[in-house]
Structure formats: C-alpha cells, structure tokens
Amino acid sequence: MQTKFNEIVNNGQSVVVEISFAEGSQFTMDSEMGSFGLPLSDQIEAWMAKNALKNNYHIQGTTKLKMVFDEVSIPIKDKTGKKYTSNNFALEVFKYLKSLALEPSKDIKGNTIYITIK
C-alpha cells in the first residue's frame, strides 16, 4: 500500500481535459494566436507540456473544434503543501486561455475538466 502511495506522490493524479468551442465561436484549434501566430492547438500543447507534472500528458486527439487530453498528470499537493485538485488545474488552464484573449468557461465532473471557448 505504501508503494502505491509513493507512486501517486511521485507521478501525481490523472485528469482528463477536453477543450472545445461554443457554437458560433469565431475561434478554432487552427486559429493563430499569440505573438508567434501559432495555431491554438500548438499553443495549448506547449502550455500542457510545461504544466503537466513531469511533462506527463497524452493527447487522444485534436480536430478543428476539439482537443482531448485523455491523461494529464497533476500533483496531489501544491507548492505550499495544500491539496491540489482538478479544479485547481482547471483554473490554471482557464487563466492561460484568458491570457490569449479568449473567453473560456469551465466545468469539472470528477477528474474530467471541460473547457469551452466562446
């Protein structure tokens, strides 16, 4: 049991992140964003690589209107030692998308984070 706990502490907990667009959104995963004009999907993946615990994430798929990370490792505690939840990670994704001048909304159901871009 201790071995499993140590594994979770070292490798984190897993969440699913689904990013999609509201009907009528002017954006898609192909929309060029930021100062480098990279497609939004590439910007999101680069952010995920930096923010997933130990760069541990997997993309199930990306289409023009949706991007699904079927496994993203997040820590079980934050830097101050407080519990880190899927909601904490969802807030970080939300803030990142806001920094790109997008209008996201978020829903969390269990360990699945749903982000919708307006």
N, C-alpha and C positions, 0 to 999 in steps of 0.2 A: 504494500500500500504506500509506503514511504517512497519507493522508487517511482511510482506513478505520479505522486505529488511533486516530486523533484522534477520530473519530466514536464509537468504542466508549468511549474515555475520557470523553467529554462526555456520552454518552447511557446509558452503563452496559451491562450484560449483561441478558438477559431470562431470567426464570424463570417457571414455571407453579406456581400454588399452588391445591391442591384441599383444601377443608376439608369434612369430613363427620362423621357421628356413628356411634359404635359401636352395635351392636344393643343395645337396651334402655336407651339413654341417656335420661335424663329431660329433656334439652335439645333444642331445635330452633333453626333460624335465626330463628324468631319469638319465642323466649324473651326476656323483658325482662330486661336486665342493667344493672348499674352504678347509680350514684346518680340518673341521669335516667330509668331504666327504659326505655331504647330497645331495640328488637329487636336481637338479637345480630348479625344481618347488617348492620345500620346501624353498629353499633359497630365491626365488623371493617372495613367500607369506610372509615370515618373514620380508623381506625388506618393502613390501607393508604395512604390519601391523604397522610398525614403521613410515612410511612416509605419509600414507593417513591421512587426517585431522581427528582427534579424532578416529583413528583406524577404520574409516568407509569405508569399501570396500566390494564387493561381487564378488565371482568367479562364472562365468557362467559355466565354465568347463575347464578341463585340459586333454589333450591327450598327447601322446608321442611327438607330433610335434607342439602343440599349447596350449596356456594358454590364456583364455579370462576373463578379469575383466570387467563385464558389468556395474559396477558402482564403481567409486573411487572418494571420496570427496577430493577436494584440496581447499586451501584457496583462497579468492579473492584478498588478498594482501599479500606480503611477509613480513618478519620481519622488513623491513625498511619502510613499508607503500606503496611501489610501487605495481602496478597491477601485479598479479600473473596469468599466463596464462597456457593453456595446453602445450604450447611449453616449458615453464619453467619446468613443471613437467616431460615432455618427456626428457629433458636434464638431470634431476636427475636420471631417470631410466637408461638412456644411460651411465652416469658416473658410476653408480653402476655395470652395466654389464661389463663395461671396467675393473673395479676393480677385476672382477673374471677372467680376462684374456680372455674375449670373444670379438668378433668383431661385435658389433651391428650397425645397421643403423636405422634411424627413419624417419617416415613420419607422418605429422599431417594433418588431414582433419576435420575441425570444432573442435568438442570436442572428436574426436577419435584419439588415438595415436597408430600407428602401429610400432612395433619394430620387426626387422628381424635380427636374429643372423646368421652370416656367418660361 
